[in-house]
Amino acid sequence: MNAWVQLLLAGLLEVCWAVGLKYTDGFRKPLPSLFVLVTLAGSMFLLASAARTLPIGTAYAVWVGIGALGAAILGIVLLREPVTAARLGFLALLLIAIIGVKMTSPE
């Protein structure tokens, strides 16, 4: 599998486990906790696999960016977190940064 596809999937799994943390009740709920642990392991595995080809700085920055952007968007959609023009603006800047890091990567 292409390293960039692995990294994208790793980032999407990061969104899953990050948002899933909200549902674990401090790891006291078994099913959400299992979901978090499985998606966390999958995310780490795919990140490590992508990092065999991609520079670690690039891979990590893109992975964290996808996770942060996705978690923030799902926080707004699922958890009714506040939406402000400033917040949306900074999330747009984060998306631009993720794209910029990818576009300037040597791989």
Backbone as ProteinMPNN parsed JSONL, in Angstrom:
{"seq_chain_A": "MNAWVQLLLAGLLEVCWAVGLKYTDGFRKPLPSLFVLVTLAGSMFLLASAARTLPIGTAYAVWVGIGALGAAILGIVLLREPVTAARLGFLALLLIAIIGVKMTSPE", "coords_chain_A": {"N_chain_A": [[0.852, -1.179, 0.0], [0.501, 2.228, -0.734], [2.546, 4.686, 0.845], [1.468, 7.212, 1.469], [-1.258, 6.717, 1.414], [-1.423, 4.913, 3.515], [-0.7, 6.665, 5.553], [-2.814, 8.515, 5.485], [-4.953, 6.821, 6.207], [-4.028, 6.123, 8.755], [-4.217, 8.614, 10.002], [-7.005, 8.998, 9.903], [-7.82, 6.913, 11.551], [-6.703, 7.885, 13.853], [-8.346, 10.054, 14.377], [-10.644, 8.612, 15.019], [-9.916, 7.227, 17.432], [-9.282, 9.382, 19.064], [-11.657, 10.917, 19.273], [-13.214, 8.88, 20.239], [-12.273, 8.614, 22.829], [-13.783, 10.349, 24.348], [-16.065, 8.96, 24.821], [-15.407, 6.869, 26.481], [-15.552, 7.224, 29.202], [-13.38, 7.654, 30.952], [-12.068, 5.238, 30.519], [-13.788, 3.43, 31.687], [-15.934, 2.315, 30.447], [-16.419, -0.573, 28.706], [-16.802, -1.292, 25.833], [-16.504, 1.16, 24.258], [-13.911, 1.692, 25.153], [-12.44, -0.501, 24.21], [-12.77, -0.046, 21.476], [-11.3, 2.357, 21.236], [-8.702, 1.442, 21.932], [-8.188, -0.456, 19.897], [-8.381, 1.102, 17.535], [-6.381, 2.939, 18.092], [-4.09, 1.289, 18.141], [-4.126, 0.398, 15.471], [-3.802, 2.83, 14.132], [-1.232, 3.617, 15.01], [0.289, 1.479, 13.976], [-0.08, 1.833, 11.183], [0.992, 4.414, 10.897], [3.662, 3.923, 11.615], [4.336, 2.174, 9.586], [4.041, 3.8, 7.292], [6.036, 5.616, 7.874], [8.312, 4.248, 7.286], [8.888, 4.802, 4.7], [8.324, 7.548, 4.262], [9.675, 10.724, 5.373], [10.099, 11.083, 8.886], [9.394, 13.46, 10.203], [7.654, 14.684, 8.38], [5.685, 12.663, 8.115], [4.727, 12.46, 10.761], [3.812, 15.087, 11.267], [1.742, 15.368, 9.364], [0.071, 13.26, 10.147], [-0.639, 13.993, 12.806], [-1.862, 16.408, 12.203], [-4.084, 15.631, 10.585], [-5.449, 14.143, 12.496], [-5.973, 16.097, 14.493], [-7.477, 18.028, 13.081], [-9.637, 16.46, 12.163], [-10.7, 15.526, 14.618], [-11.473, 17.939, 15.768], [-13.442, 18.799, 13.967], [-15.32, 16.678, 14.171], [-15.878, 17.002, 16.858], [-17.307, 19.36, 16.792], [-19.489, 18.583, 15.18], [-20.54, 16.139, 16.326], [-20.418, 16.444, 19.122], [-21.328, 18.898, 19.683], [-19.601, 21.096, 20.075], [-18.37, 24.459, 20.491], [-18.778, 26.72, 17.721], [-17.019, 29.077, 16.065], [-16.157, 31.935, 14.112], [-13.428, 32.465, 14.232], [-12.407, 30.018, 15.168], [-13.105, 28.285, 13.026], [-11.591, 29.521, 11.066], [-8.952, 29.074, 11.962], [-8.927, 26.291, 11.857], [-9.119, 25.991, 9.126], [-6.628, 27.043, 8.429], [-5.045, 25.046, 9.552], [-5.697, 22.891, 7.886], [-4.624, 23.88, 5.495], [-1.933, 23.921, 6.243], [-1.427, 21.159, 6.582], [-1.762, 20.251, 3.937], [0.266, 21.768, 2.751], [2.6, 20.731, 3.999], [2.533, 18.145, 3.008], [2.729, 18.623, 0.236], [5.258, 19.712, 0.021], [6.887, 17.693, 0.674], [9.639, 15.461, 0.198], [9.013, 12.93, -0.698]], "CA_chain_A": [[0.0, 0.0, 0.0], [1.233, 3.488, -0.829], [2.813, 5.285, 2.16], [0.544, 8.324, 1.713], [-2.557, 6.116, 1.733], [-1.272, 4.416, 4.882], [-0.696, 7.816, 6.454], [-4.183, 9.028, 5.527], [-5.726, 5.881, 7.024], [-3.547, 6.285, 10.128], [-4.807, 9.852, 10.502], [-8.434, 8.782, 10.121], [-7.937, 6.107, 12.768], [-6.398, 8.76, 14.992], [-9.589, 10.776, 14.65], [-11.547, 7.658, 15.685], [-9.58, 6.982, 18.84], [-9.31, 10.635, 19.821], [-13.055, 11.212, 19.576], [-13.681, 7.762, 21.051], [-11.914, 8.835, 24.239], [-14.883, 11.063, 24.998], [-17.124, 7.994, 25.131], [-14.915, 5.786, 27.349], [-15.765, 7.571, 30.615], [-12.128, 7.363, 31.663], [-11.826, 3.806, 30.298], [-14.681, 2.627, 32.527], [-16.908, 1.662, 29.57], [-15.609, -1.558, 27.979], [-16.84, -1.269, 24.365], [-15.786, 2.324, 23.731], [-12.492, 1.554, 25.494], [-11.885, -1.452, 23.245], [-12.722, 0.676, 20.206], [-10.162, 3.284, 21.303], [-7.438, 0.685, 21.921], [-7.995, -1.072, 18.578], [-8.088, 2.138, 16.544], [-5.074, 3.493, 18.443], [-3.075, 0.343, 17.66], [-4.126, 0.452, 14.009], [-3.233, 4.113, 13.74], [0.22, 3.556, 15.239], [0.855, 0.531, 13.021], [-0.042, 2.461, 9.857], [1.963, 5.508, 10.962], [5.002, 3.324, 11.584], [4.54, 1.617, 8.247], [4.247, 4.926, 6.383], [7.311, 6.264, 8.227], [9.43, 3.509, 6.681], [9.154, 5.437, 3.404], [8.26, 9.008, 4.379], [10.438, 11.312, 6.479], [9.301, 11.033, 10.11], [8.833, 14.788, 10.474], [6.514, 14.85, 7.481], [4.647, 11.692, 8.471], [4.142, 12.801, 12.054], [3.078, 16.352, 11.143], [0.508, 15.117, 8.625], [-0.749, 12.389, 10.997], [-1.185, 14.814, 13.89], [-2.757, 17.397, 11.603], [-5.336, 14.963, 10.221], [-6.132, 13.81, 13.743], [-6.459, 17.309, 15.161], [-8.529, 18.619, 12.258], [-10.794, 15.57, 12.2], [-11.281, 15.527, 15.959], [-12.138, 19.23, 15.967], [-14.666, 18.806, 13.154], [-16.288, 15.77, 14.797], [-16.297, 17.625, 18.107], [-18.351, 20.325, 16.442], [-20.653, 17.886, 14.631], [-21.113, 15.132, 17.222], [-20.445, 16.825, 20.533], [-21.85, 20.271, 19.739], [-18.614, 22.045, 20.579], [-18.628, 25.799, 19.938], [-18.323, 27.08, 16.379], [-16.823, 30.518, 15.901], [-15.432, 32.277, 12.884], [-11.998, 32.315, 14.502], [-12.097, 28.579, 15.222], [-13.143, 27.777, 11.652], [-10.44, 30.085, 10.361], [-7.732, 28.356, 12.358], [-9.022, 24.936, 11.311], [-8.762, 26.125, 7.703], [-5.171, 27.178, 8.391], [-4.487, 23.723, 9.826], [-5.829, 22.126, 6.645], [-3.625, 24.417, 4.562], [-0.621, 23.463, 6.715], [-1.311, 19.728, 6.259], [-1.553, 20.169, 2.488], [1.586, 22.324, 2.476], [3.631, 19.777, 4.41], [2.495, 17.024, 2.049], [3.186, 19.082, -1.083], [6.687, 20.027, 0.048], [7.632, 16.492, 1.09], [10.452, 14.896, -0.871], [8.451, 11.64, -1.138]], "C_chain_A": [[0.898, 1.242, 0.0], [1.369, 4.128, 0.557], [1.847, 6.427, 2.471], [-0.85, 7.817, 2.041], [-2.524, 5.571, 3.159], [-1.352, 5.567, 5.885], [-2.092, 8.428, 6.576], [-5.059, 8.13, 6.401], [-5.319, 5.972, 8.493], [-4.155, 7.534, 10.765], [-6.294, 9.707, 10.779], [-8.681, 7.911, 11.354], [-7.605, 6.924, 14.01], [-7.621, 9.581, 15.377], [-10.539, 9.872, 15.434], [-11.196, 7.484, 17.156], [-9.632, 8.261, 19.672], [-10.743, 11.0, 20.218], [-13.628, 10.118, 20.478], [-13.359, 7.917, 22.528], [-13.049, 9.491, 25.01], [-15.964, 10.098, 25.485], [-16.689, 6.899, 26.108], [-15.211, 6.0, 28.829], [-14.532, 7.191, 31.439], [-11.758, 5.892, 31.617], [-12.646, 2.923, 31.243], [-15.755, 1.922, 31.711], [-16.149, 0.725, 28.629], [-15.634, -1.423, 26.445], [-16.182, -0.026, 23.771], [-14.276, 2.246, 24.012], [-11.793, 0.605, 24.531], [-11.745, -0.801, 21.883], [-11.507, 1.609, 20.167], [-8.842, 2.524, 21.201], [-7.153, 0.069, 20.557], [-7.653, -0.018, 17.534], [-6.747, 2.822, 16.824], [-3.955, 2.59, 17.917], [-2.989, 0.368, 16.138], [-3.494, 1.728, 13.484], [-1.711, 4.111, 13.882], [0.905, 2.629, 14.242], [0.983, 1.175, 11.637], [0.92, 3.639, 9.815], [3.38, 4.961, 10.861], [5.319, 2.764, 10.205], [4.81, 2.727, 7.232], [5.601, 5.587, 6.619], [8.516, 5.47, 7.732], [9.837, 4.156, 5.367], [9.249, 6.953, 3.519], [9.169, 9.501, 5.494], [9.551, 11.385, 7.724], [8.682, 12.387, 10.447], [7.604, 15.062, 9.637], [5.371, 13.942, 7.903], [3.954, 12.096, 9.767], [3.311, 14.076, 11.965], [1.743, 16.143, 10.431], [-0.448, 14.283, 9.474], [-1.428, 13.184, 12.113], [-2.184, 15.822, 13.333], [-4.104, 16.804, 11.22], [-6.136, 14.66, 11.483], [-6.727, 15.023, 14.418], [-7.618, 17.933, 14.39], [-9.8, 17.762, 12.326], [-11.479, 15.558, 13.545], [-12.025, 16.837, 16.226], [-13.454, 19.29, 15.187], [-15.727, 17.888, 13.772], [-16.747, 16.281, 16.155], [-17.417, 18.621, 17.869], [-19.633, 19.595, 16.034], [-21.327, 16.972, 15.65], [-21.335, 15.62, 18.648], [-20.919, 18.256, 20.759], [-20.882, 21.251, 20.399], [-18.819, 23.384, 19.875], [-18.032, 25.989, 18.542], [-18.228, 28.601, 16.329], [-16.073, 30.75, 14.6], [-13.932, 32.079, 13.081], [-11.607, 30.84, 14.508], [-12.089, 27.974, 13.823], [-11.966, 28.292, 10.831], [-9.15, 29.353, 10.693], [-7.758, 26.904, 11.901], [-8.696, 24.94, 9.818], [-7.244, 26.276, 7.553], [-4.479, 25.844, 8.654], [-4.569, 22.854, 8.581], [-4.805, 22.589, 5.617], [-2.223, 23.946, 4.952], [-0.41, 21.983, 6.379], [-1.016, 19.552, 4.772], [-0.163, 20.677, 2.128], [2.712, 21.378, 2.842], [3.683, 18.625, 3.433], [3.101, 17.438, 0.715], [4.69, 19.36, -1.119], [7.542, 18.844, 0.504], [8.435, 15.947, -0.081], [9.904, 13.578, -1.408], [7.164, 11.827, -1.874]], "O_chain_A": [[1.932, 1.274, 0.668], [0.425, 4.115, 1.347], [1.448, 6.594, 3.624], [-1.553, 8.416, 2.854], [-3.477, 5.743, 3.919], [-1.991, 5.452, 6.931], [-2.5, 8.817, 7.67], [-5.818, 8.62, 7.237], [-6.172, 5.905, 9.378], [-4.557, 7.512, 11.928], [-6.795, 10.23, 11.775], [-9.629, 8.138, 12.106], [-8.155, 6.687, 15.086], [-7.899, 9.78, 16.559], [-11.165, 10.311, 16.399], [-12.063, 7.58, 18.025], [-9.987, 8.224, 20.85], [-11.003, 11.352, 21.369], [-14.429, 10.395, 21.37], [-14.086, 7.41, 23.382], [-13.246, 9.213, 26.193], [-16.685, 10.387, 26.44], [-17.513, 6.084, 26.523], [-15.13, 5.062, 29.622], [-14.623, 6.512, 32.462], [-11.194, 5.36, 32.573], [-12.244, 1.803, 31.559], [-16.423, 1.023, 32.221], [-15.324, 1.182, 27.838], [-14.573, -1.44, 25.821], [-15.37, -0.153, 22.854], [-13.466, 2.685, 23.196], [-10.677, 0.876, 24.088], [-10.732, -0.975, 21.206], [-10.776, 1.641, 19.177], [-7.955, 2.932, 20.451], [-6.008, 0.068, 20.105], [-6.739, -0.214, 16.733], [-6.057, 3.238, 15.893], [-2.991, 3.07, 17.321], [-1.892, 0.36, 15.58], [-2.743, 1.707, 12.509], [-0.994, 4.549, 12.983], [1.973, 2.95, 13.722], [2.029, 1.075, 10.996], [1.596, 3.847, 8.808], [4.2, 5.482, 10.104], [6.446, 2.876, 9.724], [5.712, 2.603, 6.404], [6.238, 6.062, 5.678], [9.637, 5.979, 7.76], [10.997, 4.071, 4.964], [10.145, 7.571, 2.944], [9.411, 8.777, 6.459], [8.37, 11.717, 7.619], [7.551, 12.444, 10.931], [6.619, 15.611, 10.131], [4.23, 14.384, 8.035], [2.726, 12.074, 9.851], [2.218, 14.14, 12.528], [0.723, 16.687, 10.855], [-1.645, 14.566, 9.518], [-2.632, 13.063, 12.334], [-3.234, 16.058, 13.932], [-5.147, 17.396, 11.495], [-7.344, 14.889, 11.536], [-7.872, 14.983, 14.87], [-8.625, 18.321, 14.983], [-10.898, 18.282, 12.523], [-12.708, 15.576, 13.617], [-13.09, 16.833, 16.843], [-14.461, 19.779, 15.699], [-16.892, 18.269, 13.886], [-17.879, 16.024, 16.563], [-18.36, 18.711, 18.654], [-20.725, 19.943, 16.484], [-22.545, 17.023, 15.821], [-22.315, 15.255, 19.298], [-20.91, 18.757, 21.884], [-21.284, 22.117, 21.176], [-19.382, 23.431, 18.781], [-16.949, 25.496, 18.23], [-19.214, 29.312, 16.523], [-15.432, 29.843, 14.068], [-13.248, 31.578, 12.188], [-10.594, 30.459, 13.921], [-11.171, 27.233, 13.473], [-11.416, 27.57, 9.999], [-8.352, 29.05, 9.806], [-6.709, 26.341, 11.588], [-8.075, 24.007, 9.307], [-6.649, 25.694, 6.646], [-3.448, 25.546, 8.051], [-3.612, 22.152, 8.253], [-4.187, 21.765, 4.943], [-1.418, 23.61, 4.083], [0.674, 21.599, 5.937], [-0.123, 18.793, 4.396], [0.516, 20.083, 1.291], [3.674, 21.233, 2.088], [4.767, 18.172, 3.066], [3.892, 16.698, 0.129], [5.319, 19.254, -2.172], [8.752, 18.969, 0.694], [7.969, 15.966, -1.22], [10.306, 13.153, -2.491], [6.557, 10.851, -2.313]]}, "name": "protein", "num_of_chains": 1, "seq": "MNAWVQLLLAGLLEVCWAVGLKYTDGFRKPLPSLFVLVTLAGSMFLLASAARTLPIGTAYAVWVGIGALGAAILGIVLLREPVTAARLGFLALLLIAIIGVKMTSPE"}
